[in-house]
Amino acid sequence: MKKFSILIICLFGYFSTQAQSSKIPSSVENVEKKVDSVLALMTLEEKVGQLVQYNGSWDLTGPASELGNKQKEENLKKGMVGSMLNVLSVEATTEAQKMVMENSRLGIPLMFGYDVIHGYKTMFPVPLGETASWDLKAMERSAQIAALESVAHGVNWTFSPMIDISRDARWGRIMEGSGEDPFLTSQVAVAKIKGYQGEDLADPKTIAATAKHFAGYGLAEAGRDYNTVHLGENELHNTVLPPFKAAANAGVATFMNSFNDLDGTPATGSKYLQRDILKGAWEWKGFVVSDWGSITEMVNHGFARDKKHAAEIALKAGSDMDMEGGAYEAGLVELVKEGDLDERLIDDAVKRVLRVKFKMGLFEDPYRYSDPEMAKNLNMEEHLKVARDVARKSIVLLKNENDLLPLKPSGKTTIAVIGPLADDKDTPIGNWRAQGETNSAVSVLEGVENAVGKEVKVTYAKGAALGVGERSFLMPLKINKNDRSGFAEAIKKAKSADLVIMVLGEDAFQSGEGRSQVNIGLEGLQQELLEAVSKVNENIVLVLINGRPLEITWSSENIPAIVEAWQLGSESGNAIADVLFGKYNPSGKLPVSFPRAVGQEPLYYNQKNTGRPFNPEHVTYSAYTDVEKDALYPFGFGLSYTTFEYGDLELSSEEMDADSELTVTVPVKNTGKVIGKEVVQLYLRDLVASTTRPVKELKAFELVELQPGETKEVKFTITEEMLQFYNADKEWASEEGEFQVMVGGNSRDLKVESFRFN
């Protein structure tokens, strides 16, 4: 290794030597001194370099950079790059780090980012599916494993968790978040950040996390990706921002801004979001990275004249790092020299980047994430066991007429497994699959065969292909709408079977970024196939594999058993079989509402009342004339192989104030014959306030396990903080008045009591 410059040797001597242990945490004061010391040594050009992020490949996340690879290499050697993404091996990250450390004047180490969304090698359920587990410890553990596998391959920074509130199933990226509720999403955000970052970012088994997309991206108009967002200040603060505030409080290392404009201002150029709220009111100390090219895209928005102008807007607004936009390296130095940009703003951005790098221990050892032995020592078998457990916890039982499930086949039973996704080993991996290997998942057919052994006859027919041709992140899906040649075989096998397991849903790349749809039913010939099979065998279990809520009204009315299995990752088929055959009693609950018709979208449980909420005797009320206005399956819904009975609510008092708390107790009894888990949910409603409030809001939940016949008293504590909201005075505060408290197993079927807050 070449020697560092005299400056950097002195600098390292002041901090610590490279050999010092990364386990010793630095105080905030010491980190700030180190950051200031490095900043004092930097030229303007080197400062701007820290705000530049390069892509290490030409695929995956966006259009190719205008800058050639040779020029990128030269800029790395000059120390003009702060981080890279999509550099995906210990060897590659080590080589890139060497370019900087052995050639640049100051040797400021790189960070290496990647979209580790639901696993690195071991695939867990897509985030929307995993949220259906409502099991925060399980989500923390999956993030921990994803971090471990990432750092073993040189990646030390993930662009996750995505915590956009999503209310529109047409938006393909709904699969990447945690659904429609701010409280649940906030809880998931904290769990994932803790799993990724652990207790100390300097621990080489952890990675830096990113809270994205800041803000409003999940509410894109018409569910069309990248589209404009119409959002008032009240809704922004009460619905969109709470998960981001929770992430900031949890110490998330970085934020990523969003593609959309918000009230006429692109989020990337929003001073209100980035400087006033995030870095101002919240006092958050990490750095903001743009989404891919979003700084330059402000030109397309009509908000910036050119790339240089976009760089000026973004930096002044508080966007610290430019992901593959080419704007900062092209414009910032010039802007400062021309007097159009205060260098102190660049200093602030650079300090934020350096601060994270110091906390990660990169200055103590730039190669701490470059251990070639680490990958060899990973317990991948254990990771798969965890993936199977998380997957089965994420499955939601939507319907189980006449207790068709769990299946108990005898030796003479014939089970027909039918559908385009039944033997698919790739779709369960889902979109945003990091380094998940193509066709590596356990298929439903394999899972069923593994579960029943040789005693039960299992037949299989595809029936109809879902799509044709190659599938990838960058290719549009081609849906099969004409080829019915497999129908005859499927009908024949269904007719001769005792039971049919239909496996339908979405292709792996049908949901995800850029995958918005105007229709969210079963694509192609799947619905036609399902109806044809149902005519010859009424004993059907419909297994849905998908990344978004689907419109399944016909199935709900005509199919006796429906299992929402999402895209569950590596162990998908085994996890599904565990549930189908009763090895695991389903406990998942929906994190998002399922519509009766796509025309209801956007659809969500925590709506507000209108002046005419309901009148069945008159047409002029807020509803539809052709379909009920509520969800087919509401937020929080999910059945079990047992049943739960909720007793009456008991409140510790009928009144509370800011200095007191109120306890809500509810007895929950397992009235069935098997052990089961129930997610007990608490909702509140502020009946009269200075701004209109939702008809109910999730404020707490508890996952309880009950033996047959067992009753547990579940207790929730209501605090003044739970009553706060962003009010007419534009501040977070509670207000006096009457409240309803509701407890139950989903957002629709609830026990209700009232109390007063003074």
C-alpha positions in Angstrom: 0.0 0.0 0.0 1.3 3.5 -0.9 2.0 5.8 2.0 -0.6 8.4 2.9 0.4 12.0 2.6 2.0 13.8 5.5 -1.3 15.6 6.2 -3.4 12.4 6.4 -0.8 10.6 8.5 -0.9 13.5 11.0 -4.7 13.4 10.8 -4.9 9.7 11.6 -2.4 10.2 14.4 -4.8 12.7 15.9 -7.8 10.4 15.7 -6.5 6.9 16.2 -4.3 4.5 14.3 -5.8 2.2 11.7 -5.1 -0.7 14.1 -7.2 0.7 16.8 -10.3 -1.4 17.8 -13.5 -0.3 16.1 -15.4 -1.6 19.1 -14.5 1.5 21.1 -17.4 4.0 20.6 -16.4 7.6 20.1 -18.3 10.4 22.0 -20.3 12.8 19.9 -17.8 15.5 20.9 -14.9 13.5 19.6 -16.6 12.7 16.3 -17.3 16.4 15.7 -13.7 17.3 16.4 -12.5 14.7 13.9 -15.0 15.9 11.3 -13.9 19.5 11.7 -10.2 18.5 11.5 -10.8 16.6 8.2 -12.9 19.4 6.7 -10.1 22.0 7.5 -7.7 20.0 5.3 -10.0 19.8 2.2 -10.1 21.9 -0.9 -13.4 23.0 -2.4 -13.0 20.4 -5.1 -12.4 17.6 -2.5 -15.4 18.8 -0.5 -17.7 18.5 -3.6 -16.2 15.1 -4.3 -17.6 13.8 -1.0 -21.1 14.7 -2.2 -20.8 12.6 -5.4 -22.0 9.0 -5.7 -21.1 6.8 -8.6 -22.8 3.7 -9.8 -20.5 0.7 -10.2 -22.4 -1.0 -13.0 -24.8 -0.2 -15.8 -28.0 -1.9 -14.7 -30.7 -2.2 -12.0 -31.8 1.2 -10.8 -31.8 3.8 -13.6 -30.5 5.1 -16.8 -26.7 4.9 -17.5 -24.5 7.7 -16.4 -23.2 10.2 -19.0 -19.7 9.8 -17.4 -17.5 7.1 -18.8 -15.9 4.4 -16.6 -12.4 5.7 -17.3 -13.3 9.2 -16.1 -14.9 7.7 -13.0 -11.7 5.8 -12.2 -9.7 9.0 -12.5 -12.1 10.9 -10.2 -11.9 8.1 -7.7 -8.1 8.3 -7.6 -8.3 12.1 -7.1 -10.6 11.7 -4.1 -13.5 13.3 -6.0 -16.1 10.6 -5.1 -17.7 10.1 -1.7 -19.5 6.8 -2.2 -20.5 4.1 -4.7 -23.5 1.9 -5.3 -23.9 -1.5 -6.9 -20.3 -2.6 -6.2 -21.0 -6.1 -5.2 -18.1 -8.2 -3.9 -15.4 -7.9 -1.3 -12.9 -8.0 -4.1 -14.6 -5.1 -6.0 -15.1 -2.9 -3.0 -11.6 -3.5 -1.8 -10.2 -2.5 -5.2 -12.4 0.6 -5.4 -11.3 1.6 -1.8 -7.7 1.1 -2.8 -8.0 3.5 -5.7 -9.0 6.2 -3.2 -6.8 5.3 -0.3 -3.6 4.8 -2.3 -3.9 7.6 -4.8 -6.0 10.5 -3.4 -4.4 13.3 -1.4 -6.4 12.8 1.8 -7.5 9.2 1.5 -11.0 9.7 2.7 -12.7 6.3 2.5 -15.7 5.4 0.4 -19.1 4.1 1.5 -20.7 1.3 -0.6 -24.4 1.3 -1.0 -26.9 -1.1 -2.4 -30.7 -1.8 -2.5 -30.8 -4.5 0.2 -34.6 -4.4 0.5 -35.7 -7.8 1.8 -32.4 -9.7 2.0 -29.1 -10.0 0.3 -28.6 -13.6 -0.6 -31.2 -15.1 1.6 -34.5 -13.7 0.5 -37.2 -12.8 3.1 -40.8 -11.7 2.2 -41.2 -8.5 0.3 -41.6 -5.7 2.9 -45.3 -5.4 2.5 -45.7 -9.1 3.1 -43.3 -9.2 6.0 -45.2 -6.3 7.6 -48.2 -8.6 7.6 -46.5 -10.6 10.3 -46.8 -7.6 12.7 -43.9 -9.3 14.4 -41.3 -6.6 15.0 -38.7 -9.0 16.5 -38.9 -11.1 13.3 -38.5 -8.1 11.1 -35.5 -6.9 13.1 -33.9 -10.3 12.8 -34.4 -10.5 9.0 -32.7 -7.0 8.7 -29.9 -8.3 10.9 -29.3 -11.2 8.6 -29.5 -9.1 5.5 -26.9 -6.8 7.1 -24.6 -9.7 7.9 -24.8 -11.1 4.4 -24.3 -7.6 2.9 -21.1 -6.8 4.8 -19.8 -10.3 4.0 -19.8 -9.2 0.4 -18.4 -5.7 0.9 -21.7 -3.7 1.1 -21.9 -1.4 4.1 -25.0 0.8 3.4 -28.5 -0.2 2.4 -31.2 2.0 0.8 -33.8 0.6 3.2 -36.3 0.8 4.9 -38.8 2.3 2.5 -41.3 3.9 4.8 -43.6 5.7 2.4 -47.3 5.5 3.4 -49.0 3.7 0.5 -52.8 3.7 0.1 -53.1 2.9 -3.6 -52.7 -0.7 -4.8 -52.1 0.5 -8.3 -48.8 1.9 -7.3 -46.3 -0.9 -8.0 -43.9 0.2 -5.3 -46.4 -0.5 -2.6 -44.7 -3.9 -2.2 -41.6 -2.2 -0.9 -43.2 -0.5 2.0 -45.3 -1.3 5.1 -48.7 -0.3 3.9 -51.2 2.4 4.7 -50.8 3.1 8.4 -48.4 5.6 9.9 -48.1 3.9 13.3 -47.4 0.4 12.0 -45.0 1.8 9.5 -43.2 3.7 12.2 -42.8 0.6 14.3 -41.5 -1.4 11.4 -39.1 1.4 10.5 -37.5 1.4 13.9 -37.3 -2.4 13.9 -35.6 -2.5 10.5 -33.1 0.3 11.4 -32.2 -1.5 14.6 -31.7 -4.7 12.7 -29.5 -3.1 10.1 -27.5 -0.8 12.3 -27.4 -2.7 15.6 -26.2 -0.8 18.7 -23.0 0.6 17.0 -22.5 1.5 13.4 -18.8 0.8 13.8 -19.6 -2.9 14.3 -18.4 -4.5 11.1 -21.4 -6.8 11.2 -23.8 -3.9 10.7 -24.7 -1.6 7.8 -25.9 2.0 7.6 -29.7 2.3 6.9 -31.6 4.8 4.8 -35.1 6.1 5.5 -36.8 6.7 2.1 -38.4 8.4 0.2 -38.7 11.8 1.8 -41.5 12.6 1.3 -45.0 11.8 -0.1 -43.8 9.4 -2.8 -46.3 6.7 -1.9 -49.3 9.0 -2.5 -48.5 9.6 -6.2 -51.5 10.8 -8.2 -53.5 7.9 -9.8 -51.0 5.4 -8.4 -48.6 6.2 -11.2 -44.9 6.0 -10.2 -42.9 9.2 -10.0 -46.1 11.2 -10.5 -47.0 14.5 -8.7 -48.4 14.4 -5.2 -51.3 16.5 -4.0 -51.0 16.8 -0.3 -52.0 19.4 2.2 -49.8 20.4 5.2 -52.1 18.7 7.6 -52.0 15.4 5.8 -48.2 15.7 5.3 -47.6 16.0 9.0 -50.2 13.6 10.3 -49.9 10.8 7.8 -46.6 11.0 5.8 -44.0 12.3 8.2 -44.5 10.3 11.4 -42.6 7.2 10.2 -39.7 9.5 9.1 -39.7 11.2 12.5 -39.5 7.8 14.1 -36.6 6.8 11.9 -34.8 10.0 12.7 -35.3 9.5 16.4 -34.0 5.9 16.0 -30.7 7.3 14.6 -31.0 6.2 11.0 -27.7 7.1 9.3 -29.1 8.5 6.1 -32.3 9.7 4.4 -33.2 9.5 0.7 -35.4 12.1 -0.9 -38.1 11.3 -3.4 -38.8 11.7 -7.1 -42.2 13.4 -6.8 -43.1 17.0 -6.5 -45.0 18.1 -3.5 -47.3 21.1 -3.6 -45.4 22.3 -6.7 -41.8 21.7 -5.4 -39.8 18.6 -6.2 -38.9 16.9 -2.9 -35.2 16.9 -3.9 -35.4 20.7 -4.0 -37.6 21.2 -1.0 -36.0 23.4 1.7 -39.1 22.9 3.8 -38.7 19.2 4.0 -35.0 18.9 4.2 -33.7 22.0 6.1 -36.7 23.2 8.0 -38.2 19.9 9.2 -35.5 17.2 9.0 -32.4 19.1 9.8 -34.1 21.9 11.7 -37.1 21.0 13.8 -36.0 17.3 14.1 -32.2 18.2 14.6 -31.2 15.1 12.7 -27.4 14.9 12.0 -27.1 12.3 9.2 -26.9 13.1 5.5 -29.5 13.1 2.7 -28.8 11.2 -0.5 -30.8 11.9 -3.6 -32.6 9.1 -5.4 -31.2 8.0 -8.7 -30.7 11.2 -10.8 -33.5 13.0 -9.0 -31.4 16.2 -8.8 -31.0 16.4 -12.5 -34.6 15.4 -13.0 -35.7 18.8 -11.6 -35.0 20.0 -15.1 -37.7 17.7 -16.4 -40.0 19.0 -13.7 -39.6 22.4 -15.1 -38.1 23.6 -11.8 -34.5 24.0 -12.9 -33.1 25.5 -16.1 -30.2 23.1 -16.4 -28.0 20.7 -14.5 -26.0 23.5 -12.8 -29.2 25.2 -11.7 -30.5 21.9 -10.4 -27.4 21.5 -8.3 -27.8 24.9 -6.8 -31.4 24.3 -5.9 -30.8 20.9 -4.4 -27.8 21.9 -2.3 -29.5 25.0 -0.9 -32.6 22.8 -0.1 -30.5 20.4 1.9 -29.8 17.4 -0.4 -26.3 16.4 0.6 -25.3 13.7 -1.9 -26.0 13.4 -5.6 -26.7 9.8 -6.7 -25.7 9.4 -10.3 -27.1 12.8 -11.3 -23.8 14.3 -12.4 -25.1 17.7 -11.2 -22.9 18.3 -8.1 -19.6 17.5 -9.8 -20.6 19.6 -12.8 -21.9 22.6 -11.0 -21.1 23.2 -7.3 -17.5 24.4 -7.6 -18.4 26.9 -10.3 -21.4 28.1 -8.3 -19.3 28.8 -5.3 -16.6 30.6 -7.3 -19.3 32.7 -9.1 -20.8 33.7 -5.7 -24.1 32.0 -6.3 -23.6 29.4 -3.5 -22.3 29.9 0.0 -19.4 27.4 0.6 -20.7 27.0 4.2 -23.7 25.0 2.8 -21.2 22.7 1.1 -19.3 22.4 4.4 -22.4 21.4 6.2 -23.2 18.7 3.7 -19.6 17.4 3.8 -19.6 17.3 7.6 -22.7 15.2 7.5 -21.1 12.7 5.2 -17.9 12.6 7.2 -19.8 12.2 10.4 -21.5 9.0 9.2 -18.2 7.6 7.9 -16.5 8.2 11.3 -19.4 6.5 13.1 -19.0 3.5 10.7 -15.3 3.3 11.7 -14.2 3.8 8.1 -11.4 6.2 9.1 -10.0 3.8 11.7 -10.0 1.0 9.1 -11.2 1.7 5.5 -11.2 -2.1 4.8 -13.2 -3.2 7.8 -15.9 -4.4 5.4 -13.4 -6.2 3.1 -12.9 -9.5 5.0 -12.9 -12.3 2.4 -13.3 -14.9 5.1 -16.6 -13.6 6.4 -18.7 -14.9 3.6 -17.3 -18.4 4.1 -18.3 -18.4 7.8 -21.9 -17.4 7.3 -24.5 -19.9 8.6 -26.6 -19.9 5.5 -28.6 -22.9 6.7 -29.6 -21.0 9.8 -30.5 -18.0 7.7 -32.9 -20.1 5.6 -34.5 -21.4 8.8 -35.2 -17.9 9.9 -36.5 -17.0 6.4 -39.0 -19.9 6.5 -40.2 -18.8 10.0 -40.6 -15.1 8.9 -42.3 -16.2 5.7 -45.0 -18.3 7.5 -45.6 -15.6 10.0 -46.3 -13.3 7.1 -49.1 -15.4 5.6 -52.6 -14.1 6.0 -55.6 -16.4 6.0 -58.4 -14.4 4.3 -61.2 -17.1 4.0 -61.7 -20.6 5.4 -65.2 -21.7 4.7 -66.3 -25.0 6.4 -62.8 -25.3 7.9 -61.3 -26.6 4.7 -57.9 -25.7 6.1 -55.7 -27.0 7.5 -55.5 -29.9 5.1 -55.3 -33.4 6.6 -54.9 -35.7 3.6 -54.9 -39.5 4.0 -53.0 -42.0 2.0 -55.7 -42.2 -0.7 -56.0 -38.4 -1.2 -55.2 -36.8 -4.5 -54.2 -33.2 -4.5 -54.0 -31.3 -7.8 -51.6 -28.3 -7.7 -52.6 -25.9 -10.5 -51.6 -22.5 -11.7 -48.9 -20.6 -13.5 -47.1 -19.8 -10.2 -47.4 -23.3 -8.7 -44.0 -24.5 -9.9 -42.4 -21.1 -10.2 -39.2 -20.9 -8.3 -38.4 -17.3 -9.2 -41.6 -15.2 -8.6 -41.5 -15.9 -4.8 -38.2 -14.1 -4.6 -40.0 -10.9 -5.6 -38.7 -7.7 -7.0 -35.8 -5.7 -5.5 -34.1 -9.1 -4.9 -30.5 -7.8 -4.3 -28.3 -10.9 -4.9 -31.0 -13.4 -4.5 -30.3 -16.1 -7.1 -32.8 -16.6 -10.0 -35.0 -19.6 -9.6 -33.7 -20.4 -6.1 -36.9 -20.3 -4.1 -38.8 -23.3 -3.0 -41.9 -23.5 -5.2 -45.4 -24.2 -3.8 -45.4 -27.5 -5.7 -42.1 -28.5 -4.0 -43.4 -27.3 -0.6 -46.6 -29.4 -1.0 -44.6 -32.5 -2.1 -42.2 -32.0 0.8 -45.1 -31.8 3.3 -47.1 -34.8 2.2 -44.3 -37.3 1.4 -45.1 -40.3 -0.8 -48.3 -41.3 0.8 -50.4 -38.7 -0.9 -50.7 -38.4 -4.7 -49.8 -34.9 -5.9 -50.5 -33.9 -9.5 -49.6 -30.7 -11.3 -50.8 -28.6 -14.2 -49.7 -25.1 -15.1 -53.0 -24.4 -16.8 -51.8 -21.1 -18.3 -48.6 -19.2 -18.3 -48.7 -15.8 -16.6 -46.2 -14.2 -18.9 -44.1 -14.9 -21.9 -40.4 -14.2 -22.6 -37.7 -13.1 -20.2 -38.4 -11.4 -16.9 -36.2 -8.7 -15.3 -36.2 -5.5 -13.4 -35.8 -3.5 -16.6 -38.2 -5.3 -18.9 -41.9 -4.7 -19.2 -44.0 -7.7 -18.3 -45.7 -9.5 -21.2 -48.9 -11.0 -20.1 -50.3 -14.2 -21.7 -53.9 -13.4 -22.8 -54.3 -15.9 -25.6 -52.7 -19.3 -24.9 -55.4 -21.6 -23.3 -53.7 -24.8 -24.5 -53.0 -25.9 -20.9 -56.6 -25.5 -19.7 -57.7 -29.0 -20.7 -55.0 -30.7 -18.7 -55.7 -28.5 -15.6 -59.4 -29.2 -15.8 -58.8 -33.0 -16.2 -56.5 -33.1 -13.1 -58.8 -30.9 -11.1 -61.8 -33.2 -11.9 -59.9 -36.3 -10.7 -58.5 -34.8 -7.5 -60.0 -34.7 -4.0 -58.7 -31.2 -3.5 -57.2 -28.4 -5.7 -54.6 -25.9 -4.6 -54.7 -23.1 -7.1 -51.6 -20.9 -7.1 -52.2 -17.5 -8.8 -51.1 -13.9 -8.5 -48.4 -11.7 -9.9 -45.1 -12.3 -11.7 -42.0 -11.3 -9.6 -41.6 -8.1 -11.7 -45.2 -7.2 -11.9 -45.0 -5.1 -8.8 -42.1 -2.8 -7.8 -40.7 0.4 -9.1 -42.2 1.6 -12.3 -44.8 -1.2 -12.2 -48.0 0.8 -11.8 -51.2 -0.7 -13.1 -54.7 0.5 -13.8 -56.0 -3.0 -13.1 -55.1 -5.1 -10.0 -57.0 -8.3 -10.7 -55.6 -11.6 -11.7 -53.7 -10.8 -14.9 -54.0 -12.7 -18.2 -56.0 -15.9 -18.2 -55.7 -16.6 -14.5 -59.3 -15.6 -13.6 -60.7 -17.6 -16.5 -58.6 -20.6 -15.4 -59.8 -20.3 -11.8 -63.4 -20.2 -12.9 -63.0 -23.1 -15.2 -61.4 -25.3 -12.5 -64.1 -24.3 -9.9 -66.8 -25.7 -12.2 -65.3 -29.2 -11.9 -64.1 -29.2 -8.2 -65.5 -27.0 -5.5 -62.8 -27.9 -2.9 -60.3 -25.2 -3.9 -57.7 -23.5 -1.8 -56.6 -20.3 -3.6 -53.0 -19.4 -2.8 -52.1 -15.8 -3.8 -48.5 -14.9 -4.6 -48.3 -11.2 -5.1 -46.6 -7.9 -4.1 -49.7 -5.7 -3.9 -53.3 -5.9 -2.8 -55.4 -7.6 -5.5 -59.0 -7.2 -6.5 -60.3 -10.7 -5.7 -64.1 -10.1 -5.2 -65.1 -13.0 -7.3 -62.8 -15.4 -5.5 -64.0 -14.2 -2.1 -67.6 -14.9 -3.2 -66.9 -18.3 -4.9 -63.7 -20.0 -3.5 -64.0 -21.6 0.0 -60.4 -20.9 1.2 -58.1 -18.1 0.3 -54.5 -17.7 1.5 -52.6 -14.4 1.0 -49.0 -15.6 0.6 -47.3 -12.6 -0.9 -43.9 -13.1 -2.4 -42.3 -14.8 0.6 -38.7 -15.3 -0.5 -36.3 -18.2 -0.5 -38.4 -20.6 1.6 -41.7 -19.6 0.2 -43.1 -23.1 -0.8 -42.1 -24.7 2.5 -43.6 -21.8 4.5 -46.9 -22.0 2.5 -47.0 -25.8 3.0 -46.5 -25.3 6.8 -49.6 -23.2 6.9 -51.7 -25.3 4.4 -51.1 -28.5 6.3 -51.4 -27.1 9.8 -47.8 -27.2 10.9 -48.1 -23.5 11.5 -51.3 -21.7 12.5 -51.6 -18.6 10.4 -51.3 -15.4 12.4 -50.7 -12.7 9.8 -52.8 -9.5 9.5 -53.2 -7.3 6.5 -51.1 -4.1 6.6 -53.2 -2.7 3.7 -56.8 -2.8 2.7 -58.0 -5.1 -0.1 -60.6 -3.4 -2.3 -63.9 -4.7 -3.7 -63.1 -3.0 -7.0 -60.1 -1.1 -8.3 -62.3 2.0 -8.6 -62.1 2.4 -4.8 -58.4 3.1 -4.9 -56.8 4.8 -3.1 -58.4 2.9 -0.2 -57.5 3.0 3.5 -59.1 2.4 6.8 -58.2 5.7 8.6 -60.3 7.9 6.4 -62.1 11.0 7.6 -65.9 11.4 7.8 -67.5 13.6 5.3 -70.5 15.9 6.0 -72.6 13.1 4.7 -70.9 9.9 5.7 -73.8 7.4 5.3 -77.6 7.3 4.6 -78.9 4.0 3.1 -82.3 5.6 2.4 -80.9 8.4 0.2 -78.6 8.6 -2.8 -76.8 11.8 -1.9 -74.3 10.4 0.6 -70.6 9.6 0.4 -70.5 6.1 -1.1 -70.8 4.3 -4.5 -74.0 3.3 -6.2 -72.6 0.1 -7.6 -70.5 -1.4 -4.8 -70.1 -1.0 -1.0 -67.6 1.7 0.0 -65.6 -0.3 2.5 -62.8 -2.8 1.9 -63.4 -6.4 0.9 -60.7 -7.3 3.5 -59.9 -4.4 5.8 -56.6 -3.3 7.3 -55.6 -5.5 10.2 -57.7 -8.5 9.0 -56.5 -12.1 9.2 -58.1 -15.4 10.3 -56.6 -18.3 12.2 -57.3 -22.0 12.5 -58.7 -21.2 15.9 -61.2 -18.4 17.0 -60.7 -15.5 19.4 -63.4 -13.9 21.5 -63.0 -10.3 22.7 -64.7 -9.3 26.0 -65.9 -5.9 27.0 -63.3 -3.1 27.4 -62.5 -1.9 30.9 -61.1 1.6 31.3 -59.2 2.6 34.4 -61.0 5.9 34.3 -63.5 7.8 32.3 -61.2 10.8 32.2 -57.5 11.6 31.8 -55.3 14.6 31.5 -51.8 15.5 30.3 -50.2 14.3 33.6 -52.0 11.0 33.8 -52.5 7.8 31.9 -55.5 5.6 31.1 -55.3 1.8 31.1 -57.5 -0.2 28.7 -58.0 -3.8 29.6 -59.7 -6.4 27.3 -60.0 -10.1 27.9 -59.2 -12.2 24.8 -60.1 -15.9 24.8 -59.0 -18.7 22.4 -62.4 -20.4 21.8 -61.1 -22.9 19.4 -59.3 -26.2 19.6 -55.7 -25.3 18.7 -53.0 -22.9 20.0 -53.0 -19.6 18.1 -51.6 -16.1 17.9 -53.7 -13.0 17.7 -52.7 -9.4 17.0 -54.8 -7.4 19.4 -55.1 -3.9 17.9 -56.0 -0.6 19.7 -57.5 2.3 17.8 -58.4 5.9 18.9 -60.7 8.5 17.6 -60.7 12.2 18.4 -64.4 13.1 18.0 -64.1 16.9 17.8 -60.9 18.7 17.1 -59.5 21.9 15.6 -59.0 20.0 12.3 -60.9 17.0 11.0 -59.6 13.7 12.3 -59.7 10.2 11.0 -62.6 7.9 12.0 -60.0 5.7 13.8 -56.2 5.5 14.1 -54.0 2.5 15.1 -52.1 3.5 18.2 -50.9 0.2 19.7 -50.9 -3.5 19.1 -49.8 -6.7 20.9 -49.2 -10.1 19.5 -50.5 -12.7 22.1 -50.4 -16.5 22.0 -53.2 -18.4 23.6 -53.8 -22.1 24.3 -57.2 -23.6 23.5 -59.7 -22.3 26.1 -57.1 -19.8 27.5 -58.1 -16.2 28.3 -55.5 -13.4 28.7 -56.2 -9.9 29.8 -54.4 -7.6 27.3 -53.6 -4.2 28.7 -52.8 -1.0 26.8 -51.8 2.3 28.3 -53.0 5.5 26.7 -50.7 8.5 27.2 -51.2 12.1 26.3 -48.6 11.7 23.5 -50.9 9.2 21.8 -53.6 11.9 21.5 -51.4 14.5 19.8 -51.7 15.5 16.2 -50.7 18.3 13.9 -53.4 20.8 14.6 -54.9 24.0 13.2 -52.1 26.0 15.0 -49.5 24.0 13.0 -48.1 22.3 16.0 -48.1 18.8 17.5 -50.4 19.0 20.5 -53.3 17.2 22.2 -56.7 18.9 22.6 -59.3 18.6 25.2 -62.4 16.6 24.3 -64.2 13.3 23.9 -62.3 10.2 22.5 -63.3 6.7 21.5 -61.1 3.8 22.2 -61.5 0.7 20.1 -59.9 -2.7 20.4 -60.2 -5.8 18.2 -58.7 -8.2 15.8 -58.9 -5.9 12.8 -59.8 -2.3 12.0 -63.5 -3.1 11.3 -64.7 -5.5 14.1 -64.0 -3.6 17.3 -65.2 -3.2 20.9 -65.8 0.5 21.7 -65.7 2.7 24.8 -65.3 6.4 25.4 -63.3 8.7 27.7 -62.6 12.4 28.1 -59.3 14.2 27.9 -59.1 17.3 30.0 
